[in-house]
């Protein structure tokens, strides 16, 4: 390994770790600073180290890291499925739907057990960071069914923001469109940029509502479309490029939607 730029076969250690799918480059830098990364049994203590992937052996927490093929998947998560790799209560997890060869992937933003819809899965650390981090402003679109009528004051509260603990943040919707609000059917489409734990359900609770069903329809330019419940498909090259570069695939819509609000009979 070498701290200075070497021949083309040399690559920065943090980039190599991200390419291996174990973390993002930022996380790799933190792990290096914490003394968790070693190269050829020597703990790395400096940033900017370069390695020769063909010769050097890299370890994180004393476990060797092997580069795996990059996977970029779209999954229609069913309700009742958890996002963890295993579950002490023996409930079905998203990994039960994946071929064992794909178990290196992590979810790009989780859905709670009682929610369904689009999930993106990948073992590319930089890709995970780019899609998950709110700084990239990817919009997530959800369809929600509530137990009661949606009022103007509720919409106003969700657009203004609900204070969440222990995160100590105001979580808000970017836009809300009421789809149905009578005859016992109370549905809305909500767009979020942030993704705090159970954010929509907690925002609903703050307004005195219960969520009966919650389905994620899209993440940025990637749509759930006709993907059936429990099915998985690889992202197309165009979709992957759109997420990496912040562009919209041909025929898609911008992820910067206007704050459309529609509240009838309120």
FENVEN-V741839 format. One record per residue. SS is DSSP state (2 for helix, 1 for strand, 0 for the rest). PSI is psi in degrees with one decimal (NA if undefined). D_LAST is the distance of its C-alpha to the last C-alpha in whole Angstrom. Layout:
ss: <SS,SS>
psi: <PSI,PSI>
d_last: <D_LAST,D_LAST>
This chain:
ss: <0,1,0,0,0,0,0,0,0,1,1,1,2,2,2,2,2,2,2,0,0,0,0,0,2,2,2,2,2,2,2,2,2,0,0,0,1,1,1,0,0,1,1,0,0,0,0,0,0,1,1,1,0,0,0,0,0,1,1,1,0,0,1,1,0,0,0,0,0,0,0,1,1,1,1,1,1,0,0,0,0,1,0,0,0,0,0,0,0,0,0,0,1,2,2,2,2,0,0,2,2,2,0,0,0,1,1,0,0,0,0,0,0,0,0,1,1,1,1,1,1,1,0,0,2,2,2,2,2,2,2,2,0,2,2,2,0,0,0,1,1,1,1,1,1,1,0,0,0,0,0,2,2,2,2,2,2,2,2,2,0,1,1,1,0,0,0,0,1,1,1,0,0,0,1,1,1,1,1,1,1,1,0,0,1,1,1,1,1,1,1,1,0,0,0,0,0,0,2,2,2,2,2,2,2,2,0,0,0,0,1,1,1,1,1,1,1,1,1,0,0,1,1,0,0,0,0,0,0,0,0,1,1,1,0,0,2,2,2,2,2,2,2,2,2,0,0,0,0,0,0,0,0,0,0,0,0,0,0,0,1,1,0,0,0,0>
psi: <157.3,134.6,-23.3,158.4,130.5,-158.3,173.4,-25.4,-12.7,143.8,145.9,140.1,-42.2,-35.5,-40.6,-40.6,-40.0,-40.8,-28.3,-11.4,15.1,-18.8,175.7,169.6,-39.5,-43.3,-37.9,-42.4,-39.5,-41.7,-39.6,-44.8,-30.5,-1.6,23.6,-10.2,135.0,151.8,122.1,44.1,8.7,124.0,131.5,131.3,-6.1,145.6,158.0,4.0,139.3,146.7,163.5,103.6,-26.6,-20.2,-36.9,146.7,125.6,137.4,142.3,124.3,40.0,10.4,130.1,138.5,127.7,137.3,131.9,160.0,140.2,134.9,136.5,108.0,149.7,134.3,134.9,97.2,127.6,158.1,143.4,0.3,135.2,160.3,-0.8,164.1,-26.9,162.0,125.8,-19.6,9.8,28.7,155.5,139.0,167.8,-26.0,-16.0,-18.9,-8.6,144.9,141.3,-29.0,-14.3,9.0,-1.5,-9.7,154.0,153.8,140.9,79.1,120.1,162.5,139.0,169.9,-37.5,6.4,159.7,177.1,-161.2,129.5,139.0,139.8,138.4,158.2,16.8,109.0,-43.7,-37.9,-45.3,-45.8,-43.1,-39.4,-35.5,-32.0,126.1,-18.7,-20.7,-6.8,38.7,128.2,136.8,127.7,131.7,146.2,125.1,138.8,128.8,168.0,-10.7,170.7,140.9,127.5,166.0,-36.8,-33.3,-45.4,-42.7,-42.8,-45.6,-33.6,-33.0,-41.4,143.6,131.2,127.0,135.4,147.4,5.6,-24.1,49.1,159.7,115.7,130.6,164.9,144.1,-34.7,156.4,132.1,118.0,122.9,-36.0,139.3,34.1,169.8,34.6,5.2,118.4,98.0,149.2,154.6,128.5,138.5,128.2,152.7,-42.7,166.8,57.7,158.1,122.1,38.1,-49.2,-41.5,-38.1,-35.5,-37.8,-43.3,-39.0,-24.9,2.9,19.7,155.5,143.1,122.0,-36.7,149.1,124.3,127.7,125.8,-27.7,157.9,110.4,-129.7,-2.2,124.2,149.4,-41.3,-133.1,10.8,121.5,156.3,128.6,-5.6,155.1,142.1,151.3,146.6,145.0,161.5,-38.2,-41.8,-43.9,-44.2,-37.4,-41.6,-37.3,-34.3,-6.0,30.9,170.5,131.1,154.5,129.6,-7.5,-179.4,155.4,147.3,0.8,84.9,150.2,157.3,73.4,128.4,132.2,109.2,103.9,152.0,43.4,NA>
d_last: <66,66,64,66,64,67,67,64,65,63,60,58,57,54,53,55,53,50,51,52,49,49,47,46,49,47,47,51,52,50,52,56,55,55,58,57,58,62,63,67,67,66,63,62,61,61,58,59,61,62,63,65,63,66,68,66,64,61,60,56,57,60,59,60,57,57,56,54,52,49,46,43,41,37,36,33,33,32,30,33,35,36,37,40,44,44,43,45,43,44,40,40,40,39,43,44,42,45,48,50,51,48,47,48,44,42,38,36,33,33,30,30,32,28,27,28,29,31,33,36,39,42,46,46,45,45,42,40,40,39,36,35,35,32,34,35,31,30,27,26,23,21,19,18,17,15,16,12,8,7,6,6,9,11,11,12,15,16,16,18,20,21,25,27,30,33,32,31,29,25,24,21,19,20,17,14,13,10,13,11,8,10,13,14,14,12,13,14,16,18,21,23,26,27,28,29,29,26,24,21,22,22,19,17,19,19,15,16,16,18,19,20,22,22,24,25,26,28,30,30,32,33,30,30,31,33,35,35,34,37,38,40,41,42,41,42,44,42,39,41,42,39,38,41,41,37,37,35,37,38,35,32,30,30,29,27,24,22,19,16,13,10,6,6,4,0>
